[in-house]
Amino acid sequence: MRTLLLFEKMKTNTMTKSPSPIPDDRIPVIVGVGEIVDRPKEIAGGREPLTLLVEALRRAEEDCDGKLLGEIASLDIVNFLSWRYRDPERQLCERLGIKPAHAHYGPVGGESPIRYLHEAAQRIARGECGVAAVCGAEAQSTATKAERAGLTLPWTPFAHDVPEPKRGAAFQKPMAVKLGVFRPITVYPFYEAATSAHWGQTPREALAESGSLWSRYASVASQNPNAWLKRSFTSDEITTPTPDNRLIAWPYTKLMVANPTVNMGAAVLMTSLAKARAAGIAEHRLVHVLGGASAEEPRDYLVRDQFFESHPQNAVLNAAMELVGGDGRAFDAIELYSCFPCVPKMARRTLGLGADVQPTVTGGLTFFGAPLNSYMTHAACAMVRKLRGGASLGLLYGQGGFVTKHHALVLSHQPPREALAQDTSVQAEADRHRGAVPDFVTAASGKGSVESFTVTYGRNGEVEHGVVMLRTPENARALARVPASDRRTLAHLLDMDRAPVGSSGDVVTADDGVLEWRAG
């Protein structure tokens, strides 16, 4: 009832604007979704990403009961990381026998499927194309097994001469790379520690929230036939370190991080309302795109103002809420990006949703699986099914990099009352809230206070070292190591009942020139 009342409020607010009628050929609708999961009995029988794309697109065409693949005029392919192709967009078009005016293979980014869906909808709204497709696939499970077995796969030859896609590490400072905090698993913990301290939580309380939240992702994955890991996990199973669930970077265990070792493909087909009706697609299967927003943080995470919130995330989610009357509770189906728990924990607070929020329609990147950049393509498929099944308003929130790139899209079972907006950047709003950015230094002495931290672990479960992001007395920012031998400082950082953020200690320079921090 609450969602219905909020949706009616949203419609009332929109109606007061007295919008002009929108031509049916300028109203974008999602008409077909397709997914494939590949679990080959033999390694050599595994399907390559391009083959998975073709199958996902065919399934999307079957889903809409129409013959639309041959009419695709806009094609976006999510970046592959499990295999490298030369001009994959050209190769896919050749396999499909199509020649779209727009054929794009994009850069790395977990938010990119949402961006591509949004841009495809905008093209239709501008009258630039009649049918659009967004698709993504990965075959990391098969590729990894083949590499370990020394097996050459009967796939399109790996394009060794094509440059490796730029990822987050390429944008980080040398000291971050030297200390190992240049990968997602070691950077997101900085947000985890800073946010929980800012919210007044003890580390124990923060971990309990993460476990409870992640168990809800697992529960949805257990019921999703396309999930890679179809079983439920309790909060304690998720957060308690064991030999099979080792700590990777404090406080994240293996069951709290994305699982990219999957073989999956997904595709979404979009057309105009006029074309969908002409094709005889049933009205109850149409899903409308109401709008969305995007914004970014600096690629180098060390030149951000703080780590207890993300201004672009806030701006994007606030813009999405404005589309439905300004209240996050209007969404009766949501997908909050879930590479690490800090992301949906921040998002649900911005949306004004409680700790009992149902954060997914898909299952999350740990349990459903993380086909690298393409998870949100699968989330879009799941959201379409949810809206067809009776939900009114859906929110898709994708994120890429190190809490860097943000994009949200609002879907509805009801048609829009206004034309789809073309300018959807909320970067100016995000930047307006940005505070002063501290200078980054690699030389310091005296006292230093903890801004955030993590501790990295080896495969044997032993501490490798800690890394403290600290502020100097001059308010500069620095990274400092905590050696595994400094048990007193590690105990201070890992105290479950008292957050170390804000605590002061001594900064010294080690023999290798790296700063080290010792608890005071």
C-alpha positions in Angstrom: 0.0 0.0 0.0 2.9 2.4 0.9 4.4 1.9 -2.6 1.1 2.4 -4.3 0.4 5.7 -2.4 3.9 6.9 -3.2 3.5 6.0 -6.9 0.2 7.8 -7.0 1.9 10.9 -5.4 4.6 10.7 -8.1 2.0 10.6 -10.9 0.2 13.5 -9.3 3.3 15.6 -9.1 4.2 14.8 -12.7 0.6 15.6 -13.9 0.8 19.1 -12.5 3.4 19.9 -15.2 0.8 19.4 -17.9 3.2 17.7 -20.3 2.5 17.5 -24.0 1.7 14.1 -25.4 4.8 12.1 -26.4 4.6 10.5 -29.8 4.6 6.7 -29.5 7.7 6.4 -31.8 9.7 8.5 -29.3 8.8 6.4 -26.2 11.5 3.8 -25.5 10.4 0.5 -24.1 12.3 -2.6 -23.1 10.7 -5.5 -24.9 13.1 -8.5 -24.6 15.7 -9.8 -22.1 17.9 -12.9 -22.5 20.4 -14.6 -20.2 22.7 -17.6 -20.5 24.8 -19.5 -18.0 27.5 -21.8 -19.3 28.7 -24.7 -17.1 30.6 -27.0 -19.5 31.3 -30.6 -18.5 34.7 -30.3 -20.3 36.9 -27.2 -20.4 37.2 -27.2 -24.2 33.4 -27.3 -24.4 33.1 -23.9 -22.8 31.6 -21.1 -24.9 33.6 -17.9 -25.6 32.1 -14.5 -24.8 31.1 -13.7 -28.3 29.1 -17.0 -28.6 27.5 -16.2 -25.3 26.5 -12.8 -26.6 24.8 -14.2 -29.7 22.9 -16.7 -27.6 21.8 -14.1 -25.1 20.6 -11.8 -27.9 18.6 -14.6 -29.5 17.0 -15.4 -26.2 16.1 -11.7 -25.8 14.4 -11.9 -29.2 12.5 -15.0 -28.2 11.4 -13.3 -25.0 9.7 -10.5 -26.9 8.0 -12.8 -29.4 9.2 -10.6 -32.3 11.9 -10.6 -35.0 13.9 -7.6 -34.0 17.6 -8.7 -34.1 17.8 -8.0 -37.9 16.6 -4.4 -37.2 19.1 -3.5 -34.6 20.3 0.1 -35.3 22.1 0.7 -32.0 24.4 -1.9 -30.4 26.4 -1.5 -27.2 28.8 -4.3 -25.9 30.0 -4.2 -22.4 33.8 -4.5 -22.0 35.2 -8.0 -21.8 38.0 -8.9 -19.4 38.1 -12.7 -19.7 39.0 -12.6 -23.4 40.4 -10.1 -25.7 39.1 -9.4 -29.2 40.0 -7.1 -32.1 36.9 -5.0 -32.9 34.4 -7.2 -31.0 31.5 -5.0 -32.1 32.3 -5.7 -35.8 32.7 -9.5 -35.1 29.3 -9.6 -33.3 27.6 -7.7 -36.1 29.0 -10.2 -38.6 27.7 -13.1 -36.6 24.3 -11.5 -36.4 24.3 -10.3 -40.0 23.5 -6.7 -39.0 24.9 -3.3 -39.9 23.8 -0.9 -37.1 24.5 2.8 -37.5 25.8 2.8 -33.9 28.0 -0.1 -32.8 30.0 0.5 -29.7 32.4 -1.5 -27.5 33.1 0.4 -24.4 35.7 0.9 -21.6 35.8 -0.9 -18.3 33.1 0.1 -15.8 30.5 -1.7 -13.7 28.1 1.1 -14.3 28.4 0.9 -18.1 25.4 -1.4 -18.8 23.1 1.1 -17.1 24.8 3.9 -19.1 24.3 2.0 -22.3 20.7 1.3 -21.6 20.1 4.9 -20.8 21.9 6.2 -23.9 20.0 3.6 -26.1 16.7 4.9 -24.7 17.8 8.5 -25.4 18.6 7.5 -29.1 15.1 6.1 -29.5 13.6 9.2 -27.8 15.5 11.3 -30.3 14.2 9.2 -33.2 17.7 8.1 -34.2 17.0 4.4 -34.1 14.1 2.0 -34.0 15.7 -1.0 -32.2 18.6 -1.0 -29.8 20.5 -3.8 -28.0 22.8 -3.8 -25.0 24.7 -7.0 -24.2 27.6 -8.3 -22.2 29.3 -11.6 -21.5 32.3 -13.2 -19.7 33.8 -16.7 -19.7 36.3 -16.2 -16.9 35.6 -19.6 -15.3 36.5 -21.5 -18.5 39.4 -19.2 -19.4 40.9 -19.6 -15.9 40.5 -23.4 -15.9 42.1 -23.6 -19.4 45.0 -21.5 -18.4 45.7 -23.7 -15.3 45.4 -26.8 -17.4 47.7 -25.5 -20.2 44.8 -25.9 -22.6 44.4 -23.9 -25.8 40.7 -23.2 -26.2 39.0 -23.5 -29.7 37.9 -19.9 -29.5 38.5 -16.8 -31.6 42.3 -16.3 -31.1 43.1 -14.1 -28.2 44.1 -10.7 -29.6 47.5 -10.2 -27.9 48.2 -7.1 -30.0 45.1 -5.3 -28.6 46.1 -3.2 -25.6 44.8 -4.3 -22.2 41.8 -2.2 -21.1 42.7 0.5 -18.6 41.5 -0.4 -15.1 41.5 1.4 -11.8 45.1 0.6 -10.9 46.3 2.6 -14.0 45.1 5.8 -12.4 46.6 5.4 -8.9 49.6 6.9 -7.2 52.9 4.9 -7.0 52.7 4.7 -3.2 49.2 3.1 -3.4 50.6 0.5 -5.8 53.7 -0.1 -3.7 51.5 -0.8 -0.6 49.0 -2.9 -2.5 46.1 -0.6 -2.2 45.4 -0.2 -5.9 42.9 -2.9 -6.5 39.1 -3.0 -5.6 39.6 -5.5 -2.8 42.1 -3.2 -1.0 40.5 0.2 -1.7 36.9 -0.4 -0.9 37.8 -1.2 2.8 38.8 2.4 3.1 35.2 3.4 2.5 34.0 0.6 4.8 36.0 1.8 7.8 35.4 5.5 7.2 31.6 5.2 6.6 31.0 3.0 9.6 32.9 5.3 11.9 31.0 8.3 10.5 27.7 6.6 11.2 28.8 5.9 14.8 29.0 2.2 14.4 31.5 0.0 16.1 33.3 -2.4 13.7 31.3 -5.2 15.2 28.0 -3.4 14.4 29.2 -2.6 10.9 30.2 -6.2 10.2 26.8 -7.4 11.4 25.1 -5.0 9.1 27.2 -6.2 6.2 26.5 -9.8 6.9 22.7 -9.3 7.2 22.6 -7.3 4.0 24.7 -9.9 2.1 22.6 -12.7 3.4 19.6 -11.0 1.6 21.6 -10.9 -1.6 22.3 -14.6 -1.2 18.7 -15.4 -0.5 17.6 -13.8 -3.8 20.5 -15.6 -5.7 19.3 -18.9 -4.3 16.0 -18.4 -6.1 17.4 -17.1 -9.4 17.8 -19.8 -12.0 20.6 -17.8 -13.7 22.7 -17.4 -10.5 26.2 -19.0 -10.3 26.0 -19.8 -6.6 22.4 -20.9 -5.8 22.4 -21.3 -2.0 21.5 -19.2 1.0 24.1 -18.1 3.5 23.6 -16.8 7.1 25.1 -13.5 8.2 27.6 -15.4 10.3 28.6 -17.8 7.5 29.4 -14.7 5.4 31.4 -12.7 7.9 33.2 -15.5 9.8 36.6 -16.3 8.5 37.2 -20.0 7.8 39.6 -21.9 5.5 37.0 -21.8 2.7 36.0 -18.2 3.5 39.4 -16.5 4.2 39.9 -12.9 5.0 41.2 -11.0 2.0 41.4 -7.4 3.1 39.9 -6.3 6.4 37.0 -6.6 7.0 36.1 -8.5 3.9 36.0 -12.3 3.6 35.8 -14.2 0.3 32.0 -14.3 0.7 31.8 -10.5 0.9 33.5 -9.7 -2.4 32.6 -10.1 -6.1 33.0 -13.5 -7.7 34.2 -13.0 -11.3 34.9 -16.7 -12.0 31.7 -17.3 -14.0 30.5 -17.9 -17.5 27.5 -15.7 -18.3 25.9 -13.6 -20.9 23.0 -11.2 -20.9 21.2 -9.0 -23.4 18.4 -6.4 -23.4 16.4 -5.4 -26.5 14.7 -2.0 -26.6 12.5 -0.3 -29.2 9.8 2.4 -29.4 6.3 2.0 -28.1 5.0 2.4 -31.6 7.2 -0.4 -33.0 6.5 -2.7 -30.1 2.8 -2.3 -30.7 3.2 -2.8 -34.4 5.1 -6.0 -33.7 2.2 -7.3 -31.6 4.2 -7.4 -28.3 1.8 -7.5 -25.4 1.4 -4.3 -23.4 2.0 -6.1 -20.1 5.5 -7.1 -21.2 6.6 -3.6 -22.0 8.9 -1.8 -19.5 9.3 1.9 -19.8 12.4 4.0 -19.1 11.5 7.1 -17.0 15.0 8.5 -16.8 18.2 8.5 -14.8 21.4 10.3 -13.9 25.2 10.0 -13.9 28.2 11.5 -12.1 31.8 10.5 -11.3 34.6 10.8 -8.7 38.2 11.5 -9.7 39.8 8.3 -10.9 42.7 8.7 -8.4 40.9 7.9 -5.1 43.6 9.7 -3.1 42.5 13.1 -4.5 39.0 12.8 -3.1 37.9 15.0 -0.2 36.9 12.2 2.2 35.7 8.5 2.3 32.6 8.5 4.5 30.3 9.3 1.6 30.3 9.7 -2.2 29.0 13.0 -3.6 28.4 11.6 -7.1 26.5 8.6 -5.6 24.4 10.9 -3.5 23.7 13.2 -6.5 22.8 10.3 -8.8 20.4 8.6 -6.3 18.8 11.9 -5.3 18.1 12.6 -9.0 16.6 9.2 -9.4 14.3 9.8 -6.4 13.2 13.2 -7.9 11.8 11.2 -10.8 9.4 9.4 -8.5 8.4 12.2 -6.1 11.5 12.5 -4.0 11.1 9.4 -1.9 13.2 6.3 -2.2 10.4 4.2 -0.7 8.5 4.7 -4.0 10.7 2.0 -5.5 9.2 -1.4 -4.9 12.1 -3.1 -6.7 15.7 -2.0 -6.5 19.2 -3.2 -7.5 22.0 -1.6 -5.5 25.4 -2.5 -6.9 27.1 -5.0 -4.7 30.8 -5.4 -5.4 31.5 -4.8 -1.7 29.1 -4.1 1.2 30.0 -0.4 1.7 28.4 0.5 -1.6 24.8 -0.6 -1.0 25.2 0.5 2.7 25.9 4.0 1.6 23.2 3.9 -1.1 20.4 2.7 1.0 21.1 5.6 3.5 21.0 8.1 0.7 17.7 6.6 -0.5 16.3 6.9 3.1 15.8 3.1 3.3 16.1 1.1 6.5 18.6 -1.7 7.4 16.0 -4.3 6.4 16.0 -3.1 2.8 15.7 -5.7 0.0 18.7 -4.5 -2.0 18.5 -6.8 -5.1 16.3 -8.5 -7.6 19.3 -10.4 -9.0 21.4 -11.8 -6.2 24.5 -9.7 -6.0 28.0 -10.0 -7.4 29.1 -12.5 -4.8 26.3 -15.0 -5.1 24.7 -14.4 -8.5 28.2 -13.9 -9.8 30.2 -11.1 -11.2 30.7 -11.3 -14.9 33.0 -8.4 -14.4 31.6 -5.2 -16.0 28.3 -6.9 -17.1 26.5 -7.7 -13.8 24.1 -4.8 -14.3 23.0 -6.2 -17.7 21.8 -9.3 -15.8 20.3 -7.0 -13.2 18.3 -5.2 -15.9 17.0 -8.6 -17.1 15.9 -9.4 -13.6 14.3 -6.0 -13.1 12.3 -6.4 -16.3 11.0 -9.7 -15.1 10.1 -8.1 -11.7 8.2 -5.3 -13.3 6.4 -7.7 -15.6 5.5 -9.7 -12.5 3.7 -6.8 -10.8 6.2 -4.3 -9.4 5.5 -0.7 -10.3 8.8 1.2 -10.1 12.3 -0.2 -10.4 15.7 1.4 -9.6 18.9 0.2 -11.2 22.0 1.6 -9.6 25.4 0.7 -11.1 28.8 1.7 -10.0 32.3 1.3 -11.5 35.9 1.8 -10.5 36.6 2.5 -6.8 33.3 4.1 -6.0 34.2 6.2 -9.0 31.5 6.1 -11.8 27.8 6.1 -10.9 24.7 5.7 -13.0 21.1 5.2 -12.0 18.1 4.3 -14.2 14.4 4.3 -13.3 12.2 1.8 -15.0 8.4 1.5 -14.8 5.5 -0.6 -15.9 3.6 2.6 -16.6 4.4 4.9 -19.5 6.1 8.2 -18.9 4.2 11.5 -18.9 7.2 13.5 -20.1 9.7 13.0 -22.8 12.9 11.3 -21.7 15.5 13.9 -20.7 18.6 14.1 -22.8 20.9 15.9 -20.3 21.2 13.6 -17.4 24.6 14.5 -15.8 24.4 15.6 -12.2 28.2 16.2 -12.0 27.8 19.9 -11.1 25.6 18.9 -8.1 28.1 16.3 -7.0 31.0 18.8 -7.3 29.1 21.5 -5.4 29.2 19.3 -2.3 32.9 18.5 -2.6 35.1 19.7 0.2 38.7 20.7 0.2 41.1 18.0 -1.0 44.2 17.5 1.2 47.6 17.4 -0.4 49.1 13.9 -0.8 52.5 13.5 0.7 55.0 10.6 0.9 57.3 12.1 3.5 56.0 12.9 7.0 57.0 12.6 10.7 55.6 13.2 14.1 52.0 12.4 14.7 49.4 11.2 12.3 45.7 10.4 12.7 43.8 7.6 11.1 41.4 8.7 8.2 40.8 5.1 7.3 42.6 1.8 7.0 42.7 -1.9 6.0 44.7 -5.0 6.7 45.6 -7.4 3.9 45.9 -11.2 4.3 47.7 -14.0 2.5 46.1 -17.1 1.3 47.2 -18.8 4.4 45.1 -16.5 6.5 48.1 -14.7 8.0 48.4 -10.9 8.0 50.6 -9.5 5.2 50.5 -5.9 6.5 48.2 -3.1 7.4 47.8 0.2 5.5 46.7 3.3 7.2 45.4 6.3 5.3 46.4 9.1 7.7 46.3 12.9 8.1 49.4 14.8 9.2 49.3 17.7 11.6 49.3 19.9 8.5 46.2 18.1 7.3 48.0 16.4 4.4 47.1 12.9 3.4 49.5 10.0 3.4 49.6 6.2 3.2 51.5 4.3 5.9 52.3 0.7 6.4 51.8 -1.3 9.5 54.2 -4.3 9.5 52.8 -7.7 10.4 55.3 -7.8 13.3 53.6 -4.8 14.9 51.0 -6.7 16.8 50.1 -3.9 19.1 49.1 -1.5 16.3 47.3 -4.3 14.4 45.3 -5.1 17.5 44.4 -1.4 17.8 43.2 -1.4 14.2 41.3 -4.6 14.4 39.5 -3.9 17.7 35.9 -4.9 17.1 34.4 -2.6 19.7 36.2 0.6 19.0 36.8 2.2 15.6 40.4 3.4 15.1 39.3 6.2 12.8 40.5 9.4 14.3 43.0 7.9 16.6 46.6 9.3 16.7 49.9 7.6 16.4 53.5 8.0 15.5 54.7 8.3 11.9 58.2 7.1 11.0 60.1 6.3 7.9 61.2 2.7 7.3 64.5 1.7 5.8 62.9 1.3 2.3 61.6 4.9 2.4 57.9 3.9 3.2 56.0 5.6 6.0 54.9 3.4 8.9 52.3 4.2 11.5 52.4 3.0 15.1 49.5 3.3 17.5 50.0 5.8 20.2 
